[in-house]
Structures are given as C-alpha cells and as structure tokens.
Amino acid sequence: MDDRSMRLAKLAAHGANVQEGQIVLVNADLGHEELVRAVAAAAYERGAKFVDVSYFDPHVKRARIEHADPNTLEYVPEWYGDRFRKHADGRGARINLNGVTAPNLLDDLDETLVGRDRLPRLKEHGEIVGERTTNWCIVPAPTRSWAALIFPDLPEDEAYEKLWRQIEHVLRLDEPDPEAAWDERMAVLNETAGRLAERRFDAIELRGPGTDLTIGLLPTARWWAADFSTVAGLRHLPNLPTEEVFTTPDPERTEGHVTSTKPLVLQDGTIVRGLRVRFERGKAVEIDADANVEALRARLAVDDAGFRLGELALVDRHGRIGPLGTVFYDTLLDENAASHIALGAAYAATVAAEDRDRINQSEIHIDFMIGGPGVDVMGVAADGSAVPVLQGGEFKL
C-alpha cells in the first residue's frame, strides 16, 4: 500500500479520534478504494471493532436521472437513513473521503432533475452532526480524474503527483509530526474564534467586487473553529484540512448581494460556476450562475430554509490552501481557502440554548466561497458602530 495513502489514512483516523471498540463508518465514492483500504487499516490499528464502507457511484446516479420516472427522483429508501441512525445510536466514528471521481459526468443532463436527486447527501447527516453523537472527520482523497480536472494542461501522471503534493502540504503531512502541527494550528484558530466571540457583534458586513452583504447574527452566536467534541466529551476534528472560524447567522437578517469567488461543487460533482445571490429579509430571492444554476435551485428547494443562511465562516490568508492559488473543485478544500457562507442547516452548538429554536433548520447545508483579498469584512456592534475584522486576508481584531 502506498506510504502516502497510509499517512493520510492515519491522519484521518486521528482527526476522527477513532476509539477502541468503535464501529467506523467510511463514506467514499467508487474511485477512492485505495485510500478506503488504508483508512480501514488505520482504524483497526487504533482498535476499531468493525469498519463498514459505503460507496457512492455517480454513474448509477446518472442512470437514474436518465431513465427513472422524474417523479421518483426525490425518493430515498428509509433504510439509508436508518443505517446512519443506528450507527450514531451506537456512538460510532465516521470518516468521509472527498474528491471528484467523475468530473462533469452529469453536465449534459437536465439540471433540475440532477438537483432533485439529492444523493449522496442524506437529511440524517445534518441531524446527527447537530446531535453530536458521533466523532467524525472528512479528508480529501486524490484521484487521477480529480487531478485532471484541476490541472488540465498537465500530463496525467504529472497532474496526479502535483495533486498529491498539494494535498500533503495542506494536510501538513509534509511536517515531521502532522498531528502536532494540527494541534498548533487549531490553537491559533481557537484563539481567533475567542477574540471574535468577545466582541459580541450584532452583524457582519462583507464588501468587495460583486459583493455588498450584511449578515445579522443571533444574540448568543458563538465563534468556533472546527475543533469539536461529542456530547460524551470526545474531541475530534471534523474537517482536515481546516482553516476557518465560523458562527451561526440569524436566518431572518441577511440583506444585499454576494458573488462567489470560487466554483461551488455539489456532493454529486456538479460544478456551479459564477454563482450570484441576492438576499432580502434573510431569504435568497435571486440565484443566478454561469453554469448549473438549475441544479442548485432544485437542491435548495427541498424546503424553504434551504434559501436561508446557516453558517458564516471567515478565513485568513495564513492557512495553507489559499496561498497555493489552486481551485480544487472540492468544497472541503476551497471553503478553507476563502471566507464562505452556507445555505441551509445551522450548527446548533454555536448558539446558546435560548436561541436554538431560531437557527435555520433544513435538510441541506451547501457552502460557497465569497471571500478573498479583495473582500473586506467589518464587524457591526449593536449600536451600529463598525470595526475592521478581516482586510487583505489579515484579521484586524
């Protein structure tokens, strides 16, 4: 087995903090088999009781959209969700592998039909995350097809090796002790989140090319780094790499317009380019894009809350992803290169109990990138006074 796959797998098992005796659920696409096997080995080395692998095949999704009755595309067998529920009830661990395996596979199909079939995402995913019953981690899984999408001008082998080098860099696998390197980075991000939380901002303003947006925050909104603990107190890092600090917006108080600064890639690999959204009273009332906008609109239409915000995340220029200048066509990576917002479900843990009923609750959670060096971020106090928060990629607090 490739040594770099084993090192990545060991980091994934560390991020999820796999415990002795746990059942580990691994979610991946067909095309990720080599890393899946490495993850299984790493989990068993940490004492996992059983590793259960679930593969998504985007080609099967294509067959469904091409040939199935359109009225059935929103159907998901109940046992799909029951499986995740049973796993969560048993306090298992979860490792997800990200990375496009079939780029542009669905591009010639009816966009609305593509959006109506929401797999591989299940509504239970968000519910279980909110309940904090599982320790989990998402990591990138390099593939040749993904490398060809990112570096189309390079020969296949060269593109693949370049992708691996960049993945190793952003995951800090090029450090003597990657786990210690992540402990250091998380300490910095937690400190930044603490400084933001101390200011108790009422709203955040973002201004830049194509963007003039004000996002109201809930009164008890907390700023967090992606450094989680389960309800039982088990620490885990849900995203590796991670470079963000985030909070929960008031779903009724977003006004203005925003332009995405990187392509949005949905979980089935659909690429939404040039996304532009206008908000009124918290709701996205206009959604346009240069490509695949109907797929996004159909995905958001699962419920009314899909058109409202559930997350605001800020990213400075000191992470390892943004300085590369690479568009990875993968939300896990691209969202940690630039500040972003998410339409759909909010994280209940980032507000106090008295505001839990006010957060956005949806079956979906779709992040898209809106930040960069040209986008300034201001924090607005309850009295209307504003101070710089993020300018030129630097936190100013």
N, C-alpha and C positions, 0 to 999 in steps of 0.2 A: 504494500500500500504506500502511496506517495507520502513522503515525510511531511510536506507542507499541508496535505489534507489532514494528517493526524494532528499537527499543531493547531490547525484551525478548529478541528473537532474538539480537542481538549479545551480550547478557549470557550467554545460553545457550551460544553458541559460545565465549565467553571462559571460562565455567565448565568446559566440556568441554576447553578448551585445544586446539581443533582445529588440527592441524598441516598445513603444506603437503604435498600429495601423499597425504593420508589419504582413505580411504573413510569417509564419515559415514553411519551408520545412524540414521534418525529413526523412533521409535515413537510412534504417536499414535492417537487414536480418530477415527472419522468425526465431523466437527463441529469439528475442530481445523485445517481446511485452511488458513485464512488465516495462522495462525502457522507452520504447517509450511512454507509458501512463503517466509515471512520467514526462517525458520531456514535453509532451503536457500540463500537469497541470502547470509546472513551467513557460512555455512560456505564457500561458494565465494569470497567476498571474502577469506577467510583462506587460500585456496589449496587447498581440498579438491579431490581428484581426481574424486570422484563422490559424490553424495548419494542414498542409497537409502531410500525411505519405505515403512514398513509400517503399514497402518491396521488397527485392530480395530473391528469393527462389532458393538455389543452387541445389535442387533436380530437378527443372524444367530445369536448365541448363544441368544437367546430361541427362535428357530425350532428350534434343535437340541434344546433341553430339552423343548419342547412335543411334538415329533414323532419324534425319534430313539429307537431302542431304548435304554432306560436302561442296558443292559449295555455300551453303546459310549461312554458319556459321558466316561470317563477316557482314551479313546484320543486321542493326539496324533500326527499323521504325523511320522515321523522327520526328514523334511526341514525341518520347522520348526526343530528344534534344530540340524540340520546347517548351516543358514543362519547362525545366530548363531556357531556354532563356526568356520566358515570366515572370518567377519568378524573374530573375535577372533584367529585364527591369523595374519591379515594385519595385526594391530596397528592396527585401525581405531578411530575415535571413535564415540561413541554419544550421542544426545540423546533423552530421553524427555519427552513432553508429558503432564502430568497435568491432571485436571479432569473432573468428571462431564459427560457429554453426553446421557445419557438417564436422568434420575433416576427411581428407583422402577420401572424397566422390568420387573424380574424379581420384584417383590414378590408377585404373585398366583400364582406357580408353586411347585411342591413344593420346599421349601428344601433338602432333602437332594440332590435332583437338581441344583439350582443349584450346590451346593458340590462335587459330583462332577466337574462340568466346570470345570477349573481355569484355562482360558484367560481372559485373555491371558497369564498368567504361564507361563513355561516353566522346567523344572528347570535348564536350561543357563544361565539368567540368573544364578542364585546361584553356580554353579560358576565362571563367567567372572569375576564380581566377585571371588571368592576368589583366583583365579589372578592378578589384577591385570595382565591383558594389554591392557586397553582403557582409554582415558581417556573419561570419560563425565560427563553432567550431566542431572539431572531438573529441570524447571521447570514452573510452573503455566501453563495455557492458558485464559484466561477465555472463557466461552461464555454465551449468554443463558439456556440451560436450567440451567446451573450457578448463575447469578446468581438465577434464580427460586427455586431450592431454598434458597439461603442467605437471601434476603430476600423471603419470600413475600408480605409486606404492601406491597411497593413496586410501582409500575407497571414494566413490563418494561424500558423504556429506562432508567429511574432506577436499577433494580436492577443492570443491566449496567454502567452508569457507576460506580456505587458499588463494584462488584466490581473493576473496573479500577483505580480509585483506591487501593483497599486492596492489590491485587497490586503496583502500582507502589511503594507505600510499603514493604511488607515485603521487596521485592526491592531496595530502596534506589535505584530508578530515579528517585526524586524528588531525589536528590543530584546536584550538578554533575558528579561523576565517580563513577558507581556502582562501577566496578572498584576504584578506590582505597578507597571506603567498605567494600567487602567485604574488602579486604586488612587494613584496620584492625580489622574485626570478627573476622576469622579469627585475628589476633594475640591478641586478648583470649581467644577460645575456646581457642586452643592453650596459652596461659598457664594457664588454669583446668585444662585437662587435665593439664598438667605438675604442678600443685600436688596434684591428686588422686593422680597416679601416685606422687609422692614418699611419700605416706602408707602405701602398700602395705597397704590394707585387706584383711582376710580376708572381710568380708561387708558388705553394705549393708542397713540396716533402713528401711522406709517405714511411717509411721504417720499415719493420718488417717481421716476418715469413710468407713466401709466397707472400710478397708484396714489390715491388720496383716501385713506381709510381710517376710521375711528372705531375702535373696538371697546365697548364697555365691559368692565369686569364685575363679577359678583362681589358683594361686600366682604365675604370671608375667603375670597380666592387666595390660594397659596401658590407660590412658585416652587416647582420641583425640578430636579434633574432626574434622568432615567435610572434611578437607583431605588428600587422598590423593595418592599417587604410584604410577605403574605400576612394573612390575619393571624397566623401562628408565629410571626416574627422571623420568618426565613428570608434573608436578604437574597436578592437576585438582580441581575442587570438585564432588563427586557430587550434592549437593543444593543448590539455590538456591530459596528461602531455606534457611538452616541456622542453628540457634541452640543446638545440643546438644553435649554431650561424652558419650562412650559407652565401654563396655567389654564384655568377654565374661564372662558368668556361668559358674559350674560347673553343668552341666546336672543334676547329682545333688543339689544343695544349695539348693533353694528350698522354703521352708515358709511356710504361712499362707494368707491370703486377700486378694484385691485387687478393687477396684471401679473400672471405667473411668470417667474423669472427662469424656470426650468420646466421641461416637459413633465406632465403628470402621467404616470404609468399605473394603470389599474391592475388588480391582482391577477387577472387573466392575461396580462401582457399588452392590452390595448393602450396605445400611446395617444394621449390628448395633448396636442401642441397649441401654443399660443392662447392659453386659457385666459379669459377676461370675465370678471364677475362684478355685478353691481348689487349693493345691498340697500334695503330700506327697512327701517324698524327691525333690524336683525335678520331679515329674510333675503336670500339671494333671489332677486326678482328678474335679473337678466344674466344669462350664462351663455357666453359665446366662445368659440375657439376656432383655430385654423384647421383642425383635424379631429374627428371622432367626438364632436360635441354631443351628438345624439346618444352615443353610448353612455356618456357621463350623465346626461339629463335623465335617461332611463334608470340608471343606477341610483341616482338621488331620489327618484320618485317613489322609492319604497315606502316612504312616509313623509309627512310634512316637515318633520325635524331634520330630514336629510338636506334641507335647504338652509339650515341654520348652523352656526358655528359651535363646535365642541372643544376646540383647542386653539391656543395661540402659543407658538414656540419661537424663541429668539436664539440665534446662533451667531457667534462672533467669528472673526477671521483666524482664530488661533487653533482651531481644530485642524485635522489632517486632510479633510476631504475637499473643502473649498479651494485651498491653495493649488490643488492639482489642476483645476480648470477642466476636469473631465465631467461630461454629462453621462452618468451611469445608466440612465433609463431604468432606475430602480429606486423606489421611494425611500427604502431604508437608508440608502446612501445619499441620494440627492437632498432629502429633507434635512440631513445633517451637514449639508454644505451651505445652507441658507435658511433664514427665518421662514417660518411657514404657518399656515392655518389649516384647520381640518373642518370639513363639513361633516355633520353627523354627531355621533355619540361623544359625550364628555367623560372625563375621568372623575368619578365621584370622590375619590380620595383627595383631590386637590381643592376641595371646599369643606368647610365645617358642616356639622350635621344640620344646622338651621337653614342652609342653602341647598341641601341635597335635592329637594323637590323642585328647585328652579333650574337645575342644569339641563342641558339638552340631552334627550334620550332618543336614540334612533337605532335601527338595525345596522347602520353603516358607519364607517369612520374613514374618510378619504382626505389624506393630507395633500396639500400642494404648496409649492415653494413661491414665496412672494418677496424674499429679501435679497440683499446683496450690498456691495459697497455703495451703490447709488441710492439706497433706500435708508432714510433717516427714521429713527424710532424715538418718539417722545413719550414720557410718562406724564399723565394728567392727574392732578390731585382733585379731591372733592370740591375745593374752592375754585377750580378752573386754572390754577397755575400749572405751568408745564416745565419740565426739565428734560435735558437730553438723556436718553438711555443707551442708544446704540447709534453711533455715527462712524462712517467709514470702516465698518467692521469692528469697531472698538467699543466695549462697554464704558460708559462715562460716569456711572454712579460711584 
